[in-house]
Amino acid sequence: MYGSFVSRYGRSPRARTSALRGDPDLPLLLSLENYDAETKRATRTAIFDRRTLERYKPVEHVESAAEALAVCLNETVRSTGRAWQH
């Protein structure tokens, strides 16, 4: 899909962003390419070639109570899908 878009319209939508200026998804669209302002060239990002996220690794040790609280709250959201409420 990306390849056919590039062959039809060319790389880097930055030149065509005026039509999308108010669109809240514009940063997402622009994140598909690495743009070099000096050379005015764009290349596709790593997401097209390889995994960009690592598997989840649980926290096994913390140094303070504040870190423990942060981990606990993060784990609660991860397992329940909703934030802790008081």
Gaussian input, Z-matrix of N, CA and C with variables (Angstrom, degrees):
# hf/3-21g

backbone

0 1
 N
 C     1     B1
 C     2     B2     1     A1
 N     3     B3     2     A2     1     D1
 C     4     B4     3     A3     2     D2
 C     5     B5     4     A4     3     D3
 N     6     B6     5     A5     4     D4
 C     7     B7     6     A6     5     D5
 C     8     B8     7     A7     6     D6
 N     9     B9     8     A8     7     D7
 C    10    B10     9     A9     8     D8
 C    11    B11    10    A10     9     D9
 N    12    B12    11    A11    10    D10
 C    13    B13    12    A12    11    D11
 C    14    B14    13    A13    12    D12
 N    15    B15    14    A14    13    D13
 C    16    B16    15    A15    14    D14
 C    17    B17    16    A16    15    D15
 N    18    B18    17    A17    16    D16
 C    19    B19    18    A18    17    D17
 C    20    B20    19    A19    18    D18
 N    21    B21    20    A20    19    D19
 C    22    B22    21    A21    20    D20
 C    23    B23    22    A22    21    D21
 N    24    B24    23    A23    22    D22
 C    25    B25    24    A24    23    D23
 C    26    B26    25    A25    24    D24
 N    27    B27    26    A26    25    D25
 C    28    B28    27    A27    26    D26
 C    29    B29    28    A28    27    D27
 N    30    B30    29    A29    28    D28
 C    31    B31    30    A30    29    D29
 C    32    B32    31    A31    30    D30
 N    33    B33    32    A32    31    D31
 C    34    B34    33    A33    32    D32
 C    35    B35    34    A34    33    D33
 N    36    B36    35    A35    34    D34
 C    37    B37    36    A36    35    D35
 C    38    B38    37    A37    36    D36
 N    39    B39    38    A38    37    D37
 C    40    B40    39    A39    38    D38
 C    41    B41    40    A40    39    D39
 N    42    B42    41    A41    40    D40
 C    43    B43    42    A42    41    D41
 C    44    B44    43    A43    42    D42
 N    45    B45    44    A44    43    D43
 C    46    B46    45    A45    44    D44
 C    47    B47    46    A46    45    D45
 N    48    B48    47    A47    46    D46
 C    49    B49    48    A48    47    D47
 C    50    B50    49    A49    48    D48
 N    51    B51    50    A50    49    D49
 C    52    B52    51    A51    50    D50
 C    53    B53    52    A52    51    D51
 N    54    B54    53    A53    52    D52
 C    55    B55    54    A54    53    D53
 C    56    B56    55    A55    54    D54
 N    57    B57    56    A56    55    D55
 C    58    B58    57    A57    56    D56
 C    59    B59    58    A58    57    D57
 N    60    B60    59    A59    58    D58
 C    61    B61    60    A60    59    D59
 C    62    B62    61    A61    60    D60
 N    63    B63    62    A62    61    D61
 C    64    B64    63    A63    62    D62
 C    65    B65    64    A64    63    D63
 N    66    B66    65    A65    64    D64
 C    67    B67    66    A66    65    D65
 C    68    B68    67    A67    66    D66
 N    69    B69    68    A68    67    D67
 C    70    B70    69    A69    68    D68
 C    71    B71    70    A70    69    D69
 N    72    B72    71    A71    70    D70
 C    73    B73    72    A72    71    D71
 C    74    B74    73    A73    72    D72
 N    75    B75    74    A74    73    D73
 C    76    B76    75    A75    74    D74
 C    77    B77    76    A76    75    D75
 N    78    B78    77    A77    76    D76
 C    79    B79    78    A78    77    D77
 C    80    B80    79    A79    78    D78
 N    81    B81    80    A80    79    D79
 C    82    B82    81    A81    80    D80
 C    83    B83    82    A82    81    D81
 N    84    B84    83    A83    82    D82
 C    85    B85    84    A84    83    D83
 C    86    B86    85    A85    84    D84
 N    87    B87    86    A86    85    D85
 C    88    B88    87    A87    86    D86
 C    89    B89    88    A88    87    D87
 N    90    B90    89    A89    88    D88
 C    91    B91    90    A90    89    D89
 C    92    B92    91    A91    90    D90
 N    93    B93    92    A92    91    D91
 C    94    B94    93    A93    92    D92
 C    95    B95    94    A94    93    D93
 N    96    B96    95    A95    94    D94
 C    97    B97    96    A96    95    D95
 C    98    B98    97    A97    96    D96
 N    99    B99    98    A98    97    D97
 C   100   B100    99    A99    98    D98
 C   101   B101   100   A100    99    D99
 N   102   B102   101   A101   100   D100
 C   103   B103   102   A102   101   D101
 C   104   B104   103   A103   102   D102
 N   105   B105   104   A104   103   D103
 C   106   B106   105   A105   104   D104
 C   107   B107   106   A106   105   D105
 N   108   B108   107   A107   106   D106
 C   109   B109   108   A108   107   D107
 C   110   B110   109   A109   108   D108
 N   111   B111   110   A110   109   D109
 C   112   B112   111   A111   110   D110
 C   113   B113   112   A112   111   D111
 N   114   B114   113   A113   112   D112
 C   115   B115   114   A114   113   D113
 C   116   B116   115   A115   114   D114
 N   117   B117   116   A116   115   D115
 C   118   B118   117   A117   116   D116
 C   119   B119   118   A118   117   D117
 N   120   B120   119   A119   118   D118
 C   121   B121   120   A120   119   D119
 C   122   B122   121   A121   120   D120
 N   123   B123   122   A122   121   D121
 C   124   B124   123   A123   122   D122
 C   125   B125   124   A124   123   D123
 N   126   B126   125   A125   124   D124
 C   127   B127   126   A126   125   D125
 C   128   B128   127   A127   126   D126
 N   129   B129   128   A128   127   D127
 C   130   B130   129   A129   128   D128
 C   131   B131   130   A130   129   D129
 N   132   B132   131   A131   130   D130
 C   133   B133   132   A132   131   D131
 C   134   B134   133   A133   132   D132
 N   135   B135   134   A134   133   D133
 C   136   B136   135   A135   134   D134
 C   137   B137   136   A136   135   D135
 N   138   B138   137   A137   136   D136
 C   139   B139   138   A138   137   D137
 C   140   B140   139   A139   138   D138
 N   141   B141   140   A140   139   D139
 C   142   B142   141   A141   140   D140
 C   143   B143   142   A142   141   D141
 N   144   B144   143   A143   142   D142
 C   145   B145   144   A144   143   D143
 C   146   B146   145   A145   144   D144
 N   147   B147   146   A146   145   D145
 C   148   B148   147   A147   146   D146
 C   149   B149   148   A148   147   D147
 N   150   B150   149   A149   148   D148
 C   151   B151   150   A150   149   D149
 C   152   B152   151   A151   150   D150
 N   153   B153   152   A152   151   D151
 C   154   B154   153   A153   152   D152
 C   155   B155   154   A154   153   D153
 N   156   B156   155   A155   154   D154
 C   157   B157   156   A156   155   D155
 C   158   B158   157   A157   156   D156
 N   159   B159   158   A158   157   D157
 C   160   B160   159   A159   158   D158
 C   161   B161   160   A160   159   D159
 N   162   B162   161   A161   160   D160
 C   163   B163   162   A162   161   D161
 C   164   B164   163   A163   162   D162
 N   165   B165   164   A164   163   D163
 C   166   B166   165   A165   164   D164
 C   167   B167   166   A166   165   D165
 N   168   B168   167   A167   166   D166
 C   169   B169   168   A168   167   D167
 C   170   B170   169   A169   168   D168
 N   171   B171   170   A170   169   D169
 C   172   B172   171   A171   170   D170
 C   173   B173   172   A172   171   D171
 N   174   B174   173   A173   172   D172
 C   175   B175   174   A174   173   D173
 C   176   B176   175   A175   174   D174
 N   177   B177   176   A176   175   D175
 C   178   B178   177   A177   176   D176
 C   179   B179   178   A178   177   D177
 N   180   B180   179   A179   178   D178
 C   181   B181   180   A180   179   D179
 C   182   B182   181   A181   180   D180
 N   183   B183   182   A182   181   D181
 C   184   B184   183   A183   182   D182
 C   185   B185   184   A184   183   D183
 N   186   B186   185   A185   184   D184
 C   187   B187   186   A186   185   D185
 C   188   B188   187   A187   186   D186
 N   189   B189   188   A188   187   D187
 C   190   B190   189   A189   188   D188
 C   191   B191   190   A190   189   D189
 N   192   B192   191   A191   190   D190
 C   193   B193   192   A192   191   D191
 C   194   B194   193   A193   192   D192
 N   195   B195   194   A194   193   D193
 C   196   B196   195   A195   194   D194
 C   197   B197   196   A196   195   D195
 N   198   B198   197   A197   196   D196
 C   199   B199   198   A198   197   D197
 C   200   B200   199   A199   198   D198
 N   201   B201   200   A200   199   D199
 C   202   B202   201   A201   200   D200
 C   203   B203   202   A202   201   D201
 N   204   B204   203   A203   202   D202
 C   205   B205   204   A204   203   D203
 C   206   B206   205   A205   204   D204
 N   207   B207   206   A206   205   D205
 C   208   B208   207   A207   206   D206
 C   209   B209   208   A208   207   D207
 N   210   B210   209   A209   208   D208
 C   211   B211   210   A210   209   D209
 C   212   B212   211   A211   210   D210
 N   213   B213   212   A212   211   D211
 C   214   B214   213   A213   212   D212
 C   215   B215   214   A214   213   D213
 N   216   B216   215   A215   214   D214
 C   217   B217   216   A216   215   D215
 C   218   B218   217   A217   216   D216
 N   219   B219   218   A218   217   D217
 C   220   B220   219   A219   218   D218
 C   221   B221   220   A220   219   D219
 N   222   B222   221   A221   220   D220
 C   223   B223   222   A222   221   D221
 C   224   B224   223   A223   222   D222
 N   225   B225   224   A224   223   D223
 C   226   B226   225   A225   224   D224
 C   227   B227   226   A226   225   D225
 N   228   B228   227   A227   226   D226
 C   229   B229   228   A228   227   D227
 C   230   B230   229   A229   228   D228
 N   231   B231   230   A230   229   D229
 C   232   B232   231   A231   230   D230
 C   233   B233   232   A232   231   D231
 N   234   B234   233   A233   232   D232
 C   235   B235   234   A234   233   D233
 C   236   B236   235   A235   234   D234
 N   237   B237   236   A236   235   D235
 C   238   B238   237   A237   236   D236
 C   239   B239   238   A238   237   D237
 N   240   B240   239   A239   238   D238
 C   241   B241   240   A240   239   D239
 C   242   B242   241   A241   240   D240
 N   243   B243   242   A242   241   D241
 C   244   B244   243   A243   242   D242
 C   245   B245   244   A244   243   D243
 N   246   B246   245   A245   244   D244
 C   247   B247   246   A246   245   D245
 C   248   B248   247   A247   246   D246
 N   249   B249   248   A248   247   D247
 C   250   B250   249   A249   248   D248
 C   251   B251   250   A250   249   D249
 N   252   B252   251   A251   250   D250
 C   253   B253   252   A252   251   D251
 C   254   B254   253   A253   252   D252
 N   255   B255   254   A254   253   D253
 C   256   B256   255   A255   254   D254
 C   257   B257   256   A256   255   D255

   B1=1.4359
   B2=1.5419
   B3=1.3373
   B4=1.4685
   B5=1.5284
   B6=1.3328
   B7=1.4638
   B8=1.5180
   B9=1.3205
   B10=1.4674
   B11=1.5340
   B12=1.3475
   B13=1.4572
   B14=1.5251
   B15=1.3397
   B16=1.4642
   B17=1.5187
   B18=1.3445
   B19=1.4650
   B20=1.5302
   B21=1.3181
   B22=1.4636
   B23=1.5287
   B24=1.3561
   B25=1.4625
   B26=1.5269
   B27=1.3145
   B28=1.4578
   B29=1.5145
   B30=1.3253
   B31=1.4567
   B32=1.5181
   B33=1.2973
   B34=1.4558
   B35=1.5149
   B36=1.3214
   B37=1.4635
   B38=1.5231
   B39=1.3228
   B40=1.4606
   B41=1.5227
   B42=1.3104
   B43=1.4608
   B44=1.5284
   B45=1.3353
   B46=1.4583
   B47=1.5274
   B48=1.3092
   B49=1.4604
   B50=1.5196
   B51=1.3017
   B52=1.4660
   B53=1.5274
   B54=1.3207
   B55=1.4617
   B56=1.5239
   B57=1.3276
   B58=1.4624
   B59=1.5194
   B60=1.3052
   B61=1.4662
   B62=1.5252
   B63=1.3189
   B64=1.4593
   B65=1.5186
   B66=1.3168
   B67=1.4601
   B68=1.5293
   B69=1.3281
   B70=1.4639
   B71=1.5246
   B72=1.3326
   B73=1.4665
   B74=1.5253
   B75=1.3286
   B76=1.4640
   B77=1.5209
   B78=1.3387
   B79=1.4709
   B80=1.5298
   B81=1.3212
   B82=1.4602
   B83=1.5245
   B84=1.3092
   B85=1.4561
   B86=1.5313
   B87=1.3188
   B88=1.4635
   B89=1.5291
   B90=1.3279
   B91=1.4645
   B92=1.5255
   B93=1.3099
   B94=1.4616
   B95=1.5217
   B96=1.3167
   B97=1.4568
   B98=1.5259
   B99=1.3130
   B100=1.4682
   B101=1.5252
   B102=1.3111
   B103=1.4589
   B104=1.5178
   B105=1.3173
   B106=1.4570
   B107=1.5310
   B108=1.3247
   B109=1.4667
   B110=1.5239
   B111=1.3326
   B112=1.4617
   B113=1.5275
   B114=1.3208
   B115=1.4675
   B116=1.5213
   B117=1.3365
   B118=1.4688
   B119=1.5228
   B120=1.3377
   B121=1.4602
   B122=1.5147
   B123=1.3003
   B124=1.4587
   B125=1.5265
   B126=1.3103
   B127=1.4542
   B128=1.5209
   B129=1.3063
   B130=1.4586
   B131=1.5183
   B132=1.3179
   B133=1.4627
   B134=1.5257
   B135=1.3161
   B136=1.4601
   B137=1.5244
   B138=1.3117
   B139=1.4668
   B140=1.5321
   B141=1.3224
   B142=1.4605
   B143=1.5296
   B144=1.3209
   B145=1.4592
   B146=1.5198
   B147=1.3306
   B148=1.4638
   B149=1.5260
   B150=1.3339
   B151=1.4596
   B152=1.5290
   B153=1.3010
   B154=1.4609
   B155=1.5181
   B156=1.3224
   B157=1.4582
   B158=1.5213
   B159=1.3024
   B160=1.4545
   B161=1.5173
   B162=1.3265
   B163=1.4586
   B164=1.5209
   B165=1.3136
   B166=1.4560
   B167=1.5270
   B168=1.3197
   B169=1.4641
   B170=1.5257
   B171=1.3368
   B172=1.4665
   B173=1.5301
   B174=1.3111
   B175=1.4591
   B176=1.5321
   B177=1.3219
   B178=1.4595
   B179=1.5254
   B180=1.3346
   B181=1.4571
   B182=1.5280
   B183=1.3123
   B184=1.4613
   B185=1.5171
   B186=1.3152
   B187=1.4594
   B188=1.5205
   B189=1.3288
   B190=1.4603
   B191=1.5290
   B192=1.3193
   B193=1.4597
   B194=1.5285
   B195=1.3173
   B196=1.4659
   B197=1.5253
   B198=1.3270
   B199=1.4635
   B200=1.5217
   B201=1.3302
   B202=1.4605
   B203=1.5247
   B204=1.3270
   B205=1.4527
   B206=1.5309
   B207=1.3186
   B208=1.4621
   B209=1.5267
   B210=1.3214
   B211=1.4688
   B212=1.5264
   B213=1.3162
   B214=1.4590
   B215=1.5265
   B216=1.3030
   B217=1.4604
   B218=1.5275
   B219=1.3193
   B220=1.4594
   B221=1.5229
   B222=1.3228
   B223=1.4579
   B224=1.5299
   B225=1.3166
   B226=1.4625
   B227=1.5252
   B228=1.3152
   B229=1.4610
   B230=1.5225
   B231=1.3320
   B232=1.4622
   B233=1.5301
   B234=1.3356
   B235=1.4604
   B236=1.5286
   B237=1.3177
   B238=1.4650
   B239=1.5187
   B240=1.3226
   B241=1.4553
   B242=1.5121
   B243=1.3127
   B244=1.4711
   B245=1.5092
   B246=1.2989
   B247=1.4615
   B248=1.5173
   B249=1.3217
   B250=1.4687
   B251=1.5132
   B252=1.3154
   B253=1.4714
   B254=1.5165
   B255=1.3129
   B256=1.4652
   B257=1.4991
   A1=110.29
   A2=116.04
   A3=119.83
   A4=109.95
   A5=116.19
   A6=120.59
   A7=112.74
   A8=117.39
   A9=119.63
   A10=111.05
   A11=116.78
   A12=119.86
   A13=110.57
   A14=116.40
   A15=120.89
   A16=110.83
   A17=117.55
   A18=118.90
   A19=111.70
   A20=116.46
   A21=119.67
   A22=113.04
   A23=117.01
   A24=120.65
   A25=114.64
   A26=117.49
   A27=120.86
   A28=111.17
   A29=116.69
   A30=121.93
   A31=110.91
   A32=113.62
   A33=124.54
   A34=115.10
   A35=115.72
   A36=119.73
   A37=112.80
   A38=118.13
   A39=120.82
   A40=112.27
   A41=116.84
   A42=119.71
   A43=111.37
   A44=116.66
   A45=120.76
   A46=112.52
   A47=118.54
   A48=120.91
   A49=113.86
   A50=118.98
   A51=119.34
   A52=111.61
   A53=117.69
   A54=120.80
   A55=111.68
   A56=116.97
   A57=121.86
   A58=113.03
   A59=118.05
   A60=122.38
   A61=113.61
   A62=119.28
   A63=121.67
   A64=114.26
   A65=117.30
   A66=121.33
   A67=110.22
   A68=118.55
   A69=120.32
   A70=113.17
   A71=118.16
   A72=121.41
   A73=113.63
   A74=117.76
   A75=120.49
   A76=112.43
   A77=121.02
   A78=119.10
   A79=112.63
   A80=117.04
   A81=120.43
   A82=110.40
   A83=117.52
   A84=121.89
   A85=110.68
   A86=116.77
   A87=120.71
   A88=112.20
   A89=116.89
   A90=119.73
   A91=112.65
   A92=118.56
   A93=121.30
   A94=112.77
   A95=116.78
   A96=120.61
   A97=111.19
   A98=115.23
   A99=122.09
   A100=105.74
   A101=115.94
   A102=120.43
   A103=110.28
   A104=115.92
   A105=122.02
   A106=107.32
   A107=116.81
   A108=121.44
   A109=111.97
   A110=116.35
   A111=120.19
   A112=111.57
   A113=116.81
   A114=120.82
   A115=112.36
   A116=115.58
   A117=122.25
   A118=111.44
   A119=114.56
   A120=120.86
   A121=109.66
   A122=114.86
   A123=120.87
   A124=109.52
   A125=115.50
   A126=121.81
   A127=107.71
   A128=116.02
   A129=117.91
   A130=110.16
   A131=115.76
   A132=121.16
   A133=111.53
   A134=115.16
   A135=122.83
   A136=113.42
   A137=117.82
   A138=120.48
   A139=111.96
   A140=117.41
   A141=121.04
   A142=112.58
   A143=117.54
   A144=120.83
   A145=115.64
   A146=117.23
   A147=119.41
   A148=110.29
   A149=114.56
   A150=119.54
   A151=109.12
   A152=116.20
   A153=119.64
   A154=112.37
   A155=117.14
   A156=121.75
   A157=109.16
   A158=116.24
   A159=120.45
   A160=109.42
   A161=115.41
   A162=119.97
   A163=109.45
   A164=116.12
   A165=121.96
   A166=109.82
   A167=116.23
   A168=122.59
   A169=107.50
   A170=117.15
   A171=118.55
   A172=111.84
   A173=115.72
   A174=121.90
   A175=107.70
   A176=116.66
   A177=121.11
   A178=113.42
   A179=116.94
   A180=119.73
   A181=109.69
   A182=116.36
   A183=122.03
   A184=108.60
   A185=116.18
   A186=121.57
   A187=114.13
   A188=117.07
   A189=118.11
   A190=110.81
   A191=114.47
   A192=120.09
   A193=111.03
   A194=116.36
   A195=120.55
   A196=110.78
   A197=116.89
   A198=120.57
   A199=110.77
   A200=117.51
   A201=121.92
   A202=110.44
   A203=116.81
   A204=120.85
   A205=110.62
   A206=116.46
   A207=120.35
   A208=110.65
   A209=117.10
   A210=121.09
   A211=109.95
   A212=116.62
   A213=121.23
   A214=111.38
   A215=116.89
   A216=120.30
   A217=111.05
   A218=116.98
   A219=120.79
   A220=110.62
   A221=117.16
   A222=120.85
   A223=111.04
   A224=117.26
   A225=120.79
   A226=110.14
   A227=116.94
   A228=121.14
   A229=109.49
   A230=117.48
   A231=121.03
   A232=110.75
   A233=118.52
   A234=120.73
   A235=113.39
   A236=117.95
   A237=119.66
   A238=113.04
   A239=116.57
   A240=119.85
   A241=113.85
   A242=117.19
   A243=119.67
   A244=110.08
   A245=115.32
   A246=121.21
   A247=111.08
   A248=115.36
   A249=122.24
   A250=108.01
   A251=115.64
   A252=120.41
   A253=108.84
   A254=117.28
   A255=120.43
   A256=110.87
   D1=-48.02
   D2=179.68
   D3=-61.48
   D4=-45.17
   D5=-179.25
   D6=-60.40
   D7=-41.24
   D8=179.77
   D9=-69.51
   D10=-35.01
   D11=176.24
   D12=-63.37
   D13=-46.52
   D14=-178.97
   D15=-63.47
   D16=-41.36
   D17=-179.80
   D18=-66.51
   D19=-29.59
   D20=-179.72
   D21=-84.07
   D22=-43.21
   D23=-172.67
   D24=-113.48
   D25=-11.04
   D26=-177.31
   D27=89.95
   D28=167.53
   D29=-179.78
   D30=-78.37
   D31=165.32
   D32=174.21
   D33=59.16
   D34=100.41
   D35=175.83
   D36=-73.08
   D37=-0.27
   D38=-177.27
   D39=-57.38
   D40=-33.70
   D41=179.38
   D42=-71.65
   D43=-19.45
   D44=-176.68
   D45=-111.95
   D46=20.78
   D47=-175.07
   D48=-78.60
   D49=-13.24
   D50=-177.80
   D51=-60.40
   D52=-34.13
   D53=179.17
   D54=-71.44
   D55=-23.09
   D56=-177.04
   D57=-108.13
   D58=9.06
   D59=-172.84
   D60=-51.07
   D61=-38.61
   D62=-178.70
   D63=-89.30
   D64=-2.26
   D65=-176.25
   D66=-75.91
   D67=125.70
   D68=-179.25
   D69=-67.48
   D70=-15.12
   D71=179.26
   D72=-93.12
   D73=3.10
   D74=179.93
   D75=-57.54
   D76=-44.82
   D77=178.21
   D78=-59.66
   D79=-34.18
   D80=177.41
   D81=-65.00
   D82=-43.98
   D83=177.41
   D84=-61.80
   D85=-45.88
   D86=-178.99
   D87=-66.48
   D88=-24.07
   D89=-178.88
   D90=-73.45
   D91=-5.75
   D92=179.08
   D93=-78.17
   D94=-11.22
   D95=-179.16
   D96=-134.16
   D97=149.09
   D98=170.69
   D99=-97.15
   D100=117.57
   D101=-176.59
   D102=-105.63
   D103=128.92
   D104=177.49
   D105=-102.85
   D106=106.83
   D107=-176.51
   D108=-64.28
   D109=-29.81
   D110=-178.88
   D111=-67.56
   D112=-46.28
   D113=-179.05
   D114=-93.11
   D115=-10.47
   D116=-176.90
   D117=57.06
   D118=41.08
   D119=178.57
   D120=-124.71
   D121=150.92
   D122=178.89
   D123=-123.58
   D124=145.49
   D125=173.99
   D126=-128.26
   D127=152.42
   D128=-179.16
   D129=-72.79
   D130=152.41
   D131=-175.73
   D132=-81.96
   D133=171.40
   D134=-175.59
   D135=-61.89
   D136=-23.48
   D137=-176.82
   D138=-59.45
   D139=-23.15
   D140=179.18
   D141=-81.42
   D142=-18.19
   D143=-172.49
   D144=-113.36
   D145=-24.54
   D146=-175.05
   D147=-157.47
   D148=169.09
   D149=176.04
   D150=-65.06
   D151=138.68
   D152=179.72
   D153=-114.94
   D154=-3.84
   D155=177.35
   D156=-117.90
   D157=142.95
   D158=177.36
   D159=-93.89
   D160=159.22
   D161=175.14
   D162=-64.48
   D163=153.69
   D164=178.83
   D165=-66.77
   D166=132.14
   D167=175.93
   D168=-120.79
   D169=116.20
   D170=-179.15
   D171=-65.96
   D172=147.95
   D173=177.52
   D174=-73.20
   D175=130.39
   D176=-177.89
   D177=-107.85
   D178=-15.00
   D179=-177.33
   D180=-155.32
   D181=141.58
   D182=173.52
   D183=-131.25
   D184=160.17
   D185=-177.36
   D186=-98.92
   D187=-18.49
   D188=-175.17
   D189=-145.18
   D190=168.05
   D191=176.92
   D192=-65.18
   D193=-35.61
   D194=179.22
   D195=-64.00
   D196=-42.28
   D197=176.28
   D198=-64.25
   D199=-40.69
   D200=179.29
   D201=-61.81
   D202=-42.28
   D203=178.15
   D204=-62.51
   D205=-44.76
   D206=179.86
   D207=-60.95
   D208=-43.01
   D209=178.94
   D210=-64.62
   D211=-44.42
   D212=-179.74
   D213=-60.08
   D214=-46.47
   D215=179.18
   D216=-64.48
   D217=-40.10
   D218=178.18
   D219=-63.40
   D220=-43.27
   D221=-179.76
   D222=-66.47
   D223=-36.00
   D224=179.06
   D225=-63.56
   D226=-44.63
   D227=178.65
   D228=-65.35
   D229=-42.11
   D230=-178.24
   D231=-62.36
   D232=-41.67
   D233=-174.78
   D234=-83.26
   D235=-30.34
   D236=-177.12
   D237=-101.35
   D238=-20.09
   D239=-177.73
   D240=80.33
   D241=4.43
   D242=177.62
   D243=-139.32
   D244=154.85
   D245=-176.65
   D246=-74.14
   D247=155.66
   D248=176.43
   D249=-68.82
   D250=138.33
   D251=177.88
   D252=-124.82
   D253=141.00
   D254=178.78
   D255=-102.85

